[in-house]
Amino acid sequence: MKKIFILTGEPSGDKLASMVISKLKKNFNEIEYLSVGGSNLKKIGIKSIFDLKEITFLGFTSVLFNIFKINRKINKTVDEIIQFNPDILFSVDSPDFTLRVAEKVKKRNNKIKTIHYVAPQVWIWRKGRVKKIKKFIDHILLLFNFEKKYFDEENINNTFVGHPLIENLSTNKIDINNLVSKNKKIISIFPGSRKSETNTLLPILIDFIKMMNKNYSEYDFVFHATDENKKYMVDYINNLNLQNINIISDEDMKREILSSSVFAVCKSGTVSLQVCNAKIPSIIIYKLSFINFMIFKLLINVKFANIINIINNKEIIPELLQGECNAKEIYNSVVYFLKNPELMKNQINDCEKTLTQIRSKTSSSDEASSLLTKFLTT
């Protein structure tokens, strides 16, 4: 029986991995799996060697304070992979964790094929990582076609597969009438998948909702949570006595709620692509500690945080970062858009043009699973 070890480092990678492996399971039954994964891989029957929350850290200082714990987890993960002895190590995103594991695994057993899904963003910072990756990654799967040149230059085997979060995965309609009022408009809110992100952004977003409620009565606000952070968010919000807030983590429900929304407030990250794909206008928010932000600013070589803006080299989607990431600025931006439908229409059109550049011919998960099959059968 063939074996695959799936290596993720945070909930978003767990979700991407589960989409690929779900496709692979349909076409290739005789595979034994083990993982470092979360709730999405668990739902399709794949065991994780430890809880994903144990390695999910945000920011340079958080990593620094947890460096010994992270190193122990890296070494334990490497030991587990070597003992499992897979045909393929399939690592997904979170390069500071997954690629460090892959490098150690390759040194100990170079017969294990290493395939990495979601290239590290070398076009943003640390371009020198490309040369290092060549030594221990057999094939890398790219979400964006403009990334190919960075890996082609170093003769690293790579395939552009497109971005899985802009696939139309479900056409089933779900009844959301028991979740939101029929006479209310929905604003979707994405506060991040990591607890550290949610800790920072949730109080700001609650203050924004309170400001909205003072002046408008026609909106319901729905927080899109992960299974990992839903309980924390429910406990936090239940004490506030706000009647027009709901929290959801079911993926099908999320898609239905998003498609029924009039606007979205998104933490900077890949989730914004789902919002764009659903043709929902949005703004981007993000906030790091002052020290983390200053370190990050010294290292990056792009002007924007959001991928849509980076591709276009201009602000298609407004970004409220650091000092601008506060309740008043969010409120002003959202209200300005809601009062100007033409602006929302223009943003949707610009985003749709951009998405055509990063869609694969079939689907990202199909192409990724096909490549895994090829490695298993050759």
N, C-alpha and C positions, 0 to 999 in steps of 0.2 A: 504494500500500500504506500502511495506517495504521501509526503508530509509537507505542510506549510506552517511556518511560524509567522503570525501576523503581529507586527510591532507598531503600536501607536503611542502617542504621548499626551493626548488631550481629547476631549469629547468630539471636536470637529474631525479629527483624524479617525477616531473610532467610527464616526458616521460614514465617512468616505470609504473606509475599509469595508464596512458592512455592505455597502452598495455593490462593490466589486465582488466580494465573496459570495453574495447572494446569487449573482449571475453565474459565477464559477460553479456553484453547487448544482445548478440546474443542468449544466453540461458535463460535469465531471464528478461522479458520485464517490469514487474510491479515493478519497483524500482524508487524511487525519490532520486535525488542526489543533493548535495551541496558540495562545496570544498573551500580549499585554494589551488589554482592551477594556471597553466600558459597556454601557447598557445596550448599545446597538449590536455589537458582536454577540453579546450574551443572548439577545432575542433570537438570533439565528443559530443558537446552540453551540457557541464557541467559548470554551473555558479560558479565563484569564488567570495568570499565575499570581497576580495581586491586584488590588483595587487601583484603578487609574488615578484616583484622587491623590494617591500617595506620591505621585511624581509631577503633578500639574502645578507649576509655579509661573508667576508672571513677573517680568521685570528683572533687571540686572541685580538689584539688591536682594530680591527674594531668592534668586538662584544662589547668590553669595552666602546668604545666611543658611541655606539648606545644602551647601555644596557637599558636605560629608554624607548626608542622607542620600543625595542624588547619586554620588559615586558608589555607595553601597548597593543602590538599586540597579545601577548600570552593571556592576559586577555580578550581582545575583541573576539578572536577566541574561547576561552572557552565559553564565554557568547552565541555566535552564535550557537555553537554546542549544548549546553544545550537547547536553544530555539528551534532548529531544531528537537531535540530529536530523533536521528537516532537509528536504531537497531544495526548498526555497525559503529564504528569509525575506518576507514582504513587509518592508518598512513604509510607514505612511506619515508624511509631514513631520512636525516637531523635530527639526534636524539636530538641535543641540542635545537631544536625548537619543533619538533613533539612529542617527549617523554615528554617534560615538559607540553605540552598541554594535552596529554593523561593522565598524572598523575592527573592533576587538574580536568579533566572531570570525571575520575573514582571516585574521592572523592565526587563530587557533585551528580553523578548519576551512581551507580555501576551496574545498569541494562544494560547500554550500553556496548556491547561487543567490546573489543579493540583488533584489529589485526594489528600487525606491520610487514611491508615488508621491508627487508634489515636490518639485525641485526646490531646494533652498533659494530664497529670493536674492540671488547674487547680483541682480540688477539694482537692488536697493543698497546692499552693503556686503562687505566681506567677499569680494569677488575672488580673492585668493583661494577660497574653499574649493573652487572647481578643480584645481590641480590636485588637491588632496583627495577629493572624492574618487578620482580616476583609479586610485590604488585599491579601492575596496568595494566599489559598486559596479556590478556587471551591466545593469541597464537602469536608466532613469526615465520615468514617465512624466511628461511635461503638460501642465494645464494651459499654458499660453504659448502660441506659436513664436512669439518674439524671443522666447527663452532659448530656442534651438541654437542660435549663433554662439552663445556662451559655452555650450557643451560640445558643439561641433568643432570649435577652435581647439579643444583639448582631445578630440577624437574619442569622446565618451559616448558609448552607445545610448541613444535616446529616441523616444517616440513621442510626438505630440498627440495627446489623446483628447484634449479639450477639457472643459471644466464640468464635473459631474453635477454641480449645484445649479446648473442652468438646463438640466434635462427636465422635460415634462414627464414626471414619473407616475402621476395618477390623474385619472379623469373622473374618478368616482366622486359624486357630490355627497357632502356630509351635512347633516342638519345642525346648524349652529344657533338655532332660535332659543335653545335653553341656556345658551352661554351669554348671548348679548341681546339687548332689547331690539325689537323690530324697528322702532322709530329712532334708533341711535345709529350714528356713523362710527366706524371702527378706526382707531389709530393703533397700529401694531408697534410694539416696542421690543427691541432686541438688546438686552443689557449685558450680553456676553455669556460665554459658556464656562469660564473659569470663575471660581468663587471670589478670587481676588479682584477680578473685573467687576463682578456684581456688587461686592462690598463698596467699591468706589462709586459706581454709577447709579445704583438703586436709590440712595437718598436724593441725589440730584434729580432723577427722573420723577420721583414722588413729588418733589417741590414743583416741578414743571406741571404735573397733573393738577396739583392744587391751584396753581395759577390759571390753568385752563378752566377748571370748574368754577372759579370766581366769575368768569366772563362768558362762558359758554356752557350750555346744558345738553347739547345734542351729541356728545361724544362718549363712547365707551373705549377704554384703554385695555388692550390685551398684551400681557407680557409673554414672550416666547421663551420658555425655559428649557433647560436640558433636564433629564431625569436626575442628574447629579446635583443640580442647584435649585430644583423646584421647591423642596421642603424649606430650605432657607428663605426663599422668596415669599412663600406662603406665610411662614411664621412672622416675617418682617411686616408684611402688608396687612395681615389680619388684625393687627393691633391699631391700625390707623383709622378705622371706621370710614373708609372710602367705598362707596357703593358701586362705582362704575369701573372697577378694576377686576380683571380675571387673569389667571395664570394657567398656561397650557404647556404640556410637554409632548403630547402625542403628535407624531409627524404628520399624519393625515389631517388632523384637526388644524395644525399649524398652516398647512398649505391652504386649507379652506378659509381660515381666518384671514391670512395674508391676501388672498385673491379678492376678499370682500372688503378690504381696507381702503380708506381714502388717502392714507398717508402712513409713513413709517419713520420711526426714529431708531437708527441702527448704530450699535457699537462698531467701530472700524474693524473690518475683517471680511472674510469670504461670504458671510451671510448677506452682505449687501448685494451680491450677485443674484441671489435668490429673489431679493426684493425687486431688482431691476428686471429679472426674467418674468416676474409676475406683473410687470408694468405698473408698479406702484411708486409714486414719487416719494422722495425721502431726503433726510439729512444724515450726516455722519457725525458721531460724537466719540471722544476718547480722552482719557486722562490718566497720566502716570504721575508718580511722585516726582518732585522737582529734580532729585538726583538722577533718577532713571531717565527722565526726559532730557536732561543736559547730556548724559552719556550717549543716549540714542541720537540726539541732534548732531553730535560730533561725528557719528559713524555713518549716518545715512547719506545717500547721494541723489535723492529724489525730492521734489518739492511738495508732494502730496502723500496722504496716507491711504487714500482709497484707490483700488486698482483701476476703476473706470477713469478717474482723474489722471492717474499715472499714464495710462495708455494714450489718453488724449492730450496730455501735458497742459491741461487747463482744468479749472474747477467746474465740472458738470454737476456734481452733487456737492452742496455746501458742506464744509468740514468745520466743526466746532471742536477745537482741540485745546487741551490744557486750560488756560485761563478763560477761554471762550466757552468751555464746557461747563456751563452753569445753567440753572433753571431759567433765568431771565432771557439769556441768549437763545436757548432752545425754544422757549415760548415765542419770542419775537420771530424767529425763523419759520417755525411751523405756521403761525398765524399769517405771516406774510405770504407763504405759499398757498394756504387755504383760501385766502382772499384774492389770489391771482391764478385762476385756472389755466391761463395760457402758459405761465411759467412751469406749471406741473406737466402740461402737455409737451412742452419743449424738452424738458428733462427726460421724460419717457422716450421720446423719439431719439434723442442723442444717445441714450443708454442702449436702446435696441440696435442702433447702428454699430455700437461698440461690441455688443454681444455676438454679432455675426462673425466677428474676427476670432472669437475664442470657442466657437461651437465646433465639435468634431463632426465628421460625416455621418457617423452612426450615433454612438453615445460614448462618453468617457468610460463608464463602467464596463460596457461591452468590449471596448478596445483593450482596456486594462486586463480584463478576465481572459481575453483571447491571447494576450501576450504571456500571461501566467500559464495557460494551457500549453502554449508552444514550448515554454521552458520545461514543463513537466513531461512532455512527450518526445523531446529530442535529447 
